[in-house]
Amino acid sequence: SVAVFVPFVTQELFQGGDAMYYGINAKTGNMIMLDRKRARCPNGLKLGTPGSGKSMSCKSEILSVFLCTPDDVYICDPEAEYYPLVKRLHGQVVKLSPTSKNYVNPLDINLNYSEDDNPVALKADFILSLCELIMGSKDGLQPIEKTVIDRCVHQIYQRYFDNPAPENMPILEDLYDALLKQDEKEAHHVATALEIYVKGSLKLFNNRTNVDIQNRLVCFDIKELGNQLKKIGMLIVQDQVWGRVTANRSAGKSTRYYIDEFHLLLKEEQTATYSVEIWKRFRKWGGIPTGITQNVKDLLSSPEIENILENSDFIYLLNLSAGDRKLMTERLNISAEQLAYVTNADPGSGLLFFQNVILPFRDEFPKDTELYRLLTTKPSEVSRDGESG
């Protein structure tokens, strides 16, 4: 009899308004309905082993967001798993690869890009992160290199802000040319590192954006980007989302952003620092990011993970490996009773952390439906209609 009081039975999550379904309370059998926008910090994480139900739960949440709210949805998809759902909802899939004709300009900017009157200063911060990642130095950019990049960034945006027409939007080649015109040898050093991305075999990002990223649902398929380009691609996608978040804020609309393989962004110092800044900034601008990964150990080994966890009031834990359970227990102070719910858990079952509430949940999706075939990622069950070609 005492067991019914320990440790979850007095806790429920059933909010009204725009609350969405997140499964069944494993203790009481009641539905879990919550609205992430009501949280102090609606940022979130979804963690679990392969096959535990991460992608399924994300797609289910995306579907609910799309049908029940006016929010825009962006997806960074490193494994090309979201195509069937996005296609069915008439969203835009942007396939980024060295052979694709879909282009996204990393230098895109809008007039609302920053809170103050100088959006170029914030854009320069992103371009510094991008150059640092491209150059691959362990010590990062040197002070003189940062100075010349910042100087050139302000120069190349001048024409666009004088006349904000699409044809005046700078591209990576404009930055490359501006660097070559500088007197400092450090500027030429940076330009040489950029050359392969401007004129060489990796010139994918040296083009103006030619896809409809104004669609309400946009999925960036970066599966075919190689290891060298994937991290750069994820960083550029993140900046594109930031541009949309700033534009939507002016329109009073929220923007949801789902980042699969989130640990990749926290692996490199440059992308990790920029990601944490985005994570902190999103909340004030009506953005709701969700990081998804099966590599929990890699995620938790990042020096920036404390900032991510402190700014996330929504954590969705599915089945975890023994090593990951030990790490999460230390980070989230999970009790032995709670830990049982992420130990050898069935797909779609685990622990939900929402602000100060911790609930065990299960989410058994009926398999004999067309919707299940759109949401599943099991190779034997994936709809043939979902092939992206």
Disulfide bonds with the S-S distance in Angstrom:
none
